[in-house]
């Protein structure tokens, strides 16, 4: 009687990870862009092996091969298994 106990448990934060990105199956909406014309859209990239962790928005990344486009990953939560990443372009 009259006993108390304090217990601490360390919880490691879950780091978001995926096993594979399937860039070849990615899509963009709108699907086409025109040279020298402003483009705003969303790219969707499928992944597998997600671990269910939340992730923040990424830093803007400049395009390669075609100048003038920038992609930024939108914040979200990975599925446990397969899902899609969304990027603002």
C-alpha positions in Angstrom: 0.0 0.0 0.0 1.0 3.6 -0.6 3.7 2.7 -3.2 4.3 4.8 -6.3 6.5 4.2 -9.3 7.7 6.4 -12.2 8.9 4.8 -15.4 10.3 6.5 -18.4 10.3 5.0 -21.9 12.5 6.5 -24.6 10.6 6.6 -28.0 12.8 6.9 -31.0 11.3 9.2 -33.7 10.3 7.3 -36.9 12.4 8.4 -39.8 10.4 8.3 -43.1 11.8 5.7 -45.5 10.7 4.0 -48.7 12.3 1.0 -50.4 11.7 2.0 -54.0 10.6 5.0 -56.1 9.0 4.1 -59.5 9.8 7.3 -61.4 8.9 5.7 -64.8 5.4 5.3 -63.5 5.2 8.9 -62.3 2.5 11.2 -63.7 2.1 15.0 -64.0 -1.1 17.1 -64.0 -1.4 18.9 -66.4 0.5 16.2 -68.4 2.2 18.6 -70.8 4.2 21.9 -70.6 5.0 24.3 -73.3 8.4 25.9 -73.8 8.5 29.6 -72.7 5.1 29.3 -71.0 4.5 29.3 -67.3 3.7 25.9 -65.9 2.1 25.0 -62.5 1.2 21.5 -61.8 1.6 18.4 -59.6 3.8 15.4 -60.1 2.9 12.1 -58.5 5.6 9.4 -58.0 4.7 5.9 -56.8 6.7 4.2 -54.1 6.8 0.9 -52.3 8.2 -0.1 -48.9 6.9 3.0 -47.0 7.1 2.8 -43.2 4.1 5.0 -42.2 6.2 7.9 -41.0 5.2 11.6 -41.4 7.5 13.9 -43.4 7.7 17.6 -44.0 7.7 19.6 -47.2 11.0 19.5 -49.0 13.2 22.2 -50.3 12.7 23.4 -53.9 14.8 21.4 -56.4 15.6 22.7 -59.8 15.0 20.6 -62.9 17.8 19.0 -64.9 17.7 18.8 -68.7 15.1 21.5 -69.0 15.8 24.8 -67.3 13.2 26.8 -65.4 11.2 24.2 -63.5 11.3 23.6 -59.8 9.8 20.8 -57.8 8.9 20.8 -54.1 7.7 17.7 -52.3 4.4 18.2 -50.3 4.3 17.3 -46.7 2.5 14.1 -45.9 2.5 10.7 -44.2 3.9 7.6 -46.0 1.7 4.6 -46.3 2.8 1.3 -44.7 3.7 -0.3 -48.0 2.9 1.3 -51.3 1.7 4.9 -52.0 2.5 8.1 -53.9 4.6 11.1 -53.2 3.2 14.5 -54.5 5.4 17.3 -55.7 4.4 20.8 -56.6 6.0 22.0 -59.9 
